[in-house]
Amino acid sequence: MVHEIPGMELSGRVVALGERARHWQLGAEVMGIVGGGSYAERIAVHERQLLPVPASVPVADAAAIPEVWITAFDALVVQGGLTAGRTALIHAGGSGVGTAAVQIANAIGARAIVTASGGKVARCLELGAVAAIDYAIDDFVGATVAITDGVGADVILDVIGGDYVNRNIEAVAVGGRIIQVGVMGGGMTEVNVGKLLPKRAALIGTVLRGRPIEEKIAITQRFGAEMLPLFDRGTVVPVIDRRYSLDDIAVAHAAMETNENVGKIVIDVATPAA
């Protein structure tokens, strides 16, 4: 029986090179997003799916960057078209993707409105959100419309799905884009297309894992060129809530299921001697 090794992002040091690999040297500190397998002590990765670890970030912390930051960048900037002066509504603002998305919006001169649970609202504001809405007690549609003076959000990044889809249509601006990157609240729902049409808005579904390797390389390299320098400038930082050793992986997954973390949970995998 073949067992799939989980894990979609990694950081570490290059310990071996393929015959045609030219991009890295042995010992280089790298990070990247993969289709699985990063819980292993060693993993083979296409050289152009890797990025250099920023000088300001310890290599053990850099694993908190690739998946959520590339996902947020792709959703907001590449597919959402977010630019300076526009507004993004970011659901699950305290998640790994959410904490990255808030910082990306700020870095490019856009505004970030987030939804989050009550215990995460303050941290989202600290990261730079102009407003953090407790989804359990407040209406994010009304709040978004009010904050934007009736315009709505230019880009909505949603990992929830379910009944958020129709509410996102109400909250999006005319000509805006709703980028669906997850369905934590359910993948089946009825959509009121009648409200979508007059807004001339787009509802776009997307994932990174299932894309062809050429597309993964392209978005990785674009993120590296446009966003990676911001880490060393201190403009953005990886947000790590807690970390565990691989021996405590069950504890780590249990902690993740509580949904109490703000940002990433990092697993430290012991590597064998080279």
N, C-alpha and C positions, 0 to 999 in steps of 0.2 A: 504494500500500500504506500502511495506517495502522499506525504503530508506537506501542505503548503506552509512555508515559513512566512509569518505576517511581518508587517512593517513597511511603510511607504516612503520613509525619508531617513536620511543618515548623515552623519559627519564622521570623519576619521582621517587616517593617513594612508597614502598610496603605498602598498607593500609589494606590488608586482605590476608589470606592464605587458600588454599584449604585443605581438610582433609589429603591428602597424601603429601602435599608440605613440603619438608624438607630442601630445598637448601637456602632459604632466611629467614631473620627475619623481623618483622614489622619495618618499618622506613628505611629499606635499600635503598640506592640510586642505581637505576638500569636503564638500557637502553636496547633496543632491536628492532628487525625488525619483523613486523607482516604482515599479509595478508590484512590488512585494519582495520580501526576503531580508529586510534590513534589521530584523532581530538576530540574524546570524552574526558570527564573529568576523567573517569575511564575506564579501559579496563582489561579484563581477558586474561592472557598470560601463556602459558606453562612455568614452572619455568626454564627449561633449554634453552629456547629461549632468556633468559635475561642474561645480562652481568653486572658486577659491573661498576659503573661510575668511571673512573680514578680519583685518589685523586687530580690531578692537573687540572681537568676540572670541572667547575661549573655544577651542575646538569641540569640547564636550557640550557646550551650549549651542553650537551652530546647528545641531540636529533639530532645533526648534524653529528653524527658518524655512527650509525648502518647500514643504507641502503647503503650509498655510499661507506663506507669503506669495508664492507663485500663484496659488489658487486665487487669492484676493486681488493680486495685480492683474491677472488674466480677466477676472470677472469685472472689476471696476474700470480698468483703463483700456485693456485691449478689446473686450467685447462690449463693455458698457459705455465706452467713450467718455469717461469722466475726465474733466479738465478743470483748470483753475476757474473759480467763480461759480461753479455748479455745486449741487447738493446731492449727497448720497444718503440713502436710508439703508442701514446695515442691521440686519437681524442677527440675534445671538451675538451681541457686541462683546460679550465677555469670553467668547470662545477663542480658539487659536486663530481661526480665519477672521473673526471679528476684531480682535485686538490688532492684527496686522492691517486690516482694511481701514480702520480708523487712522492709523499712522500714515498709510499711503495717501489717503484723502488729504490729510493735513500737509503732507510733504509736497503735493502738487498744487496746493492752494485752493482745494475744494473744502466744503463743509461736510461734516459727518454727523448724522443723527443716528442713534442706535436704539435698539430695544434690548432689554436684558432683564434678568431677574433682579429683585430688589437688592440683594446682597452684592451685586456686581455693578450697580449703577455708578457709585462713587469712583470706582477704578476706571470705568469707561470715560468718565469726565476728566480724570487725571491724564488719560492718554490723549486727550484732545477733542473728544466729541463735543459739539456745541450743545447737544441735548441728549440725555439718556432717559428713555421711557421704560418704566417698570411695566412690562407687558401684562402682569397679573392684575393690575389695578387701573391702568390708564389705556386710553384708546390711541394707538400709534397713528391711525389714519388722521384723526382730528388734530393731533399734535403736529404731525408732519405738515399738514396743510397750513396750520397756523404759523409755524416757524418760517415757512417759505412764502408767507404773505399770499396764500391762496394758490400758489403755482404748483406745488407738489415736488416730489423728489425727481431729479433728472435720471438717477440710476438707483435701482433697488437691488441689493445683494441679499438673497434669501436662501437659507439652508433648511427652512422649516417645511414649506409646502402646505398641504392640507387646506384649511380654511384661510390661511394667509394669502393664498393666491388671489382671491377676489378682493380682499382688503388691500393688497398691493396695487391692484388695478385702480382702486379708488385713490390711493396715495401717490401714484406716479404722475409726473408732469406730462403735458401734451408733448408728444414726440420723444418721451422718455423710454428707458429700457429696464426691464425686470430680468435679472440674471438669476436663474434657478440652479444652485449648485448642490442642493441636497433636499431630502424629503423626510426630515426627522419627524414631522407632524403627519406624515401620510402621503402616499403618492397618488391616491385616487381622490378626485374632488370634481364638483361641477363648476365650470368656469362661465362667468357671465360675459360672453364675447361682445354682447351689446354695449357694455361699458368700455370695453377695450378699443372698439373701432373708432369712436369719435376722438379718442385721445391719440390716435395714430401711434400707439405705443407698441413696443415689441416685447414678447415674452420668450426668452431664450433659455433653453436647457443646456447644461454643459457639465462635463466631467473631465478630469485629467487622465485618470488611470487607463482608460480604454483607448486613448488616442494613439495613432501610429507614432513610431519612435521619431520620425522626422519632425512631427508637430511638437512632441515633447522637447526635442532639442531646440527648436525655434523659440518656444516660449521661455525655456530656461535661459537661453543666451540673451534674449531681449530683456528679461528681468535682470540678468547680471549686468547688462550695459546701463540700464536706466535706474535701477533701484539699489544695487549692491553698494555703490559709493556712499549712499546715504547713511549706512551703518557706521562707517569710519568717521563721518562728519558729526555723528551724534544726533542726527535728525530723527532716526528711527532705531529701535532696539527690539531684540527678541524678548517676548514676555514668557517667562517660565514660572509656573505656579509652584511646582514641586518636582522632585526627581526620585527615582528608585533604581536599585540595582536589578539586573536581570533575574537574580534569584527571587526577587520580590514582585515578579511580573503579575502574579494573581492579585496581589494587594494593589498594584498600580491600576489594573483594569477595574477592580472594585471601586477604587477612588474615582476613576473616570466616570463610572456609571452613576455616581452621586450627583454629577453635574455641578459640583461646588467650585471647581477650579476656574481661575481667570487666566487665560492663556494656555500654555502647553504643559503637559506632563512629559518629562524626559526620562528615558530608560538608558542607564549606563550599562553598556555591554562590555564585559571584559574581553580583551583581545589576546590571542596567544602570541608568544614571542615570535618576531619575524625570523 
